[in-house]
Amino acid sequence: MTEIALGESLEQARARLARALDAAGRPASGARLLAVSKTKPASMLRDAWHHGQRAFGENYLQEALDKQQALTDLDDIEWHFIGPLQSNKTRAVAEHFAWMHSIEREKIARRLSEQRPAHLPPLNVCLQVNVSREPSKSGVAPEDTLALARAVATLPGLALRGLMAIPAPATNITEQRVSFAALQALLRELQEALPEAPLDTLSMGMSDDLEAAVMEGATLVRLGSAIFGARPAKPEGTT
């Protein structure tokens, strides 16, 4: 994808998000676009940055660290880790990211807390919820979310910002909204139980269900191929 085409795709993504917010009766500032840049080269992220994109989501740790090294001159770029994370790799996320979207175990949260450098602001974290209860998908069960949130909210160096989910595919917007509404209800439960936590984030919605997610309160929507084009297959064993 050329820089011109990337700029056009970014504008189309922003316009789509703006239309969805307007249709939902929400302000234009109600949700941000997170550019999911996994498997894309640092040069494409740089082009997107030149077109005004600041927040980027990465799934593969070593790939993300390599991109960060290549883009150190972009000091206002915001790095989000959105993939599964093994406990032996938490230090790199704690040291090099602003957001972590996929916490599903207290052990991971505790390691991130212990390893977050004191000179950095708290690491913004979301709990990943398996809202559709798919056996093959990561995430805490809905009924266990509050207990995990209570534990995470007490940890220094972390700011519990909200919830993330990747619901099972649905065939229409009405069905899509069911899962997103359940996640929004969970967030409200957490807000009532933990009034001191900065719980303001719903990380949900991708290219196939953005409109449904925005209707149900999404504040961070994750778009990848709609911005950067189709992704090549990731080699097995890559993290």
Secondary structure, DSSP 8 states (H G I E B T S, - for coil): --HHHHHHHHHHHHHHHHHHHHHTT--TTS-EEEEE-TTS-HHHHHHHHHTT--EEEES-HHHHHHHHHHTTT-TT-EEEE-S---GGGHHHHHHH-SEEEEE--HHHHHHHHHHS-TTS--EEEEEEB-TT--TTS-SB-GGGHHHHHHHHHT-TTEEEEEEE------SSHHHHHHHHHHHHHHHHHHHHH-TTS---EEE---TTTHHHHHHTT-SEEEESHHHH-------TT--
